Amino acid sequence: MQYFNKFNKPFSINDIMKYKRGSHVGVVLSFLIFITFLFFLYVTVAPAIKIKEDKKFILNYLKIELIKKLSEDLTSITIVIDKTVEEGCVELEDFTKEVLVNSTLIVKDNIGNILEAQISQNNRDLFINRGDNKTDFFKIHVSKEFDEIEEGSMNQCEKLEKDDEGYKIGSIKVTKYLFETKIIELKNLSDYDYDSLKKDLNISGGNEFGFDFIYDNGTIIETKTGETKTNIYIEEIPVQYIDKEANILQGIIKIKVW
């Protein structure tokens, strides 16, 4: 059998085999080019993918560690006094013994107003000015992040013992919250002793971080990060925090890694 090309000349078997060999060579070359392209793509992209995964890991790690550093216990205690008490000031006898707290506390009335309070010299009795409405309900917030109340006593305070005719402890609740004081403290540490904080957090060389805090009213505080030409990886975490007046507010921590 004879084969003819486009010039109507017969092909020999050798011609056909050469054509097939040429076709195979083209396929092999195409395959090699494709494999080379894939290798080049992998070499180019793989490091970037690894860096991204490393930064995500650090972000997750910092999210846990920073929350720990910014958190502290808040003990909230409700107190009810006998409604027949007429004095504008009361002395809760042995209060710190009954609930095992110290003098770093804030006292509020039933609508959230801060009331004047003092602790006795023996740190046992709590004096409370009941305010203009002479409230019979108090909410006492205790945390080491609050300032100590003054030591002393108030005049014309009615002494109340822990009983039905004096004061009753309604509930005691301990909850861990972020505190504004700790946020500001950590921000200042990052600004003025960044290397020490980085070492404390076990952040390895070649990795840097910073954080912003967005207050409930939109005010932002941020750590000094300087200029960076690399990609910055960010995660925002909605949180509840306690301000200096024992209010529970909403905020956002923005963690940055590069």
Secondary structure, DSSP 8 states (H G I E B T S, - for coil): --EE-TTS-EE-HHHHHHHHHHHHHHHHHHHHHHHHHHHHHHHHHHHHHHHHHHHHHHHHHHHHHHHHHHEEEEEEEEEEE-TT---SEEEETTHHHHHT--S-EEEE-TTS-EE-EEE-TTS--EEEE-TTTT-SEEEEEE-TTS---EES--TTEEEE-SSTTSEEEEEEEEEEEEEHHHHHHHHHHHHH-HHHHHHHTT--TT--EEEEEE-TTS-EEE-------S--EEEEEEEEEE-TTS-EEEEEEEEEE-
